[in-house]
Amino acid sequence: EGAIIVHSIVHLGRALGLTVTAEGVESADQHRFLQALGCHELQGYLFSKPVSAADITRRLRAQESAGQESRAVA
């Protein structure tokens, strides 16, 4: 029954033109199921443990810097 509810919510969000984000993804099976339904974004322990806002900022800045360096070389 849970899968039917998730399916309905995802399709409702997509029908309304919303970005659908699934939270709490913990397994590869959940990942595949949610992708097959058409979720736009996924988050959960499968991808990363919780991190602080400061750590997110650091990671994004590091990726940004790495991207700028690779563009400068190209």
C-alpha positions as CSV (number, residue, x, y, z in Angstrom):
1,E,0.0,0.0,0.0
2,G,2.9,2.4,0.7
3,A,4.1,2.0,-2.9
4,I,0.7,3.0,-4.2
5,I,0.7,6.1,-2.0
6,V,4.2,7.1,-3.2
7,H,3.3,6.5,-6.8
8,S,0.2,8.7,-6.4
9,I,2.0,11.5,-4.8
10,V,4.9,11.5,-7.3
11,H,2.4,11.5,-10.2
12,L,0.3,14.3,-8.7
13,G,3.4,16.5,-8.2
14,R,4.6,15.9,-11.8
15,A,1.1,16.6,-13.1
16,L,1.1,19.9,-11.3
17,G,4.5,20.8,-12.8
18,L,6.3,20.6,-9.5
19,T,9.8,19.3,-8.9
20,V,9.4,16.1,-6.9
21,T,12.0,15.3,-4.2
22,A,12.0,12.0,-2.4
23,E,13.6,12.2,1.0
24,G,14.9,9.3,3.2
25,V,16.3,7.1,0.3
26,E,18.3,4.4,2.0
27,S,18.6,1.5,-0.4
28,A,19.4,0.9,-4.1
29,D,15.9,-0.6,-4.5
30,Q,14.2,2.6,-3.2
31,H,16.5,4.6,-5.6
32,R,15.5,2.5,-8.6
33,F,11.8,2.6,-7.6
34,L,11.7,6.4,-7.2
35,Q,13.7,7.0,-10.4
36,A,11.3,4.8,-12.3
37,L,8.3,6.8,-10.9
38,G,10.0,10.0,-12.2
39,C,11.2,11.7,-9.1
40,H,13.4,14.6,-10.0
41,E,15.6,14.7,-6.9
42,L,16.5,12.1,-4.3
43,Q,18.2,12.5,-0.9
44,G,19.0,10.2,2.0
45,Y,21.6,8.1,3.6
46,L,22.2,6.2,0.4
47,F,23.9,9.3,-0.9
48,S,25.3,10.9,2.2
49,K,25.0,11.1,6.0
50,P,23.6,14.4,7.3
51,V,26.1,17.2,7.1
52,S,26.0,20.8,8.6
53,A,25.2,23.8,6.5
54,A,28.8,24.9,6.8
55,D,30.0,21.6,5.4
56,I,27.7,21.9,2.5
57,T,29.0,25.4,1.8
58,R,32.6,24.1,1.9
59,R,31.8,21.2,-0.4
60,L,30.0,23.4,-2.9
61,R,32.9,25.9,-2.9
62,A,35.4,23.1,-3.4
63,Q,33.4,21.8,-6.4
64,E,33.1,25.3,-7.8
65,S,36.8,25.8,-7.5
66,A,37.6,22.5,-9.1
67,G,35.2,23.3,-12.0
68,Q,36.9,26.7,-12.6
69,E,40.3,25.1,-12.6
70,S,39.3,22.5,-15.2
71,R,37.7,25.1,-17.4
72,A,40.9,27.3,-17.2
73,V,43.0,24.3,-18.3
74,A,40.7,23.4,-21.2
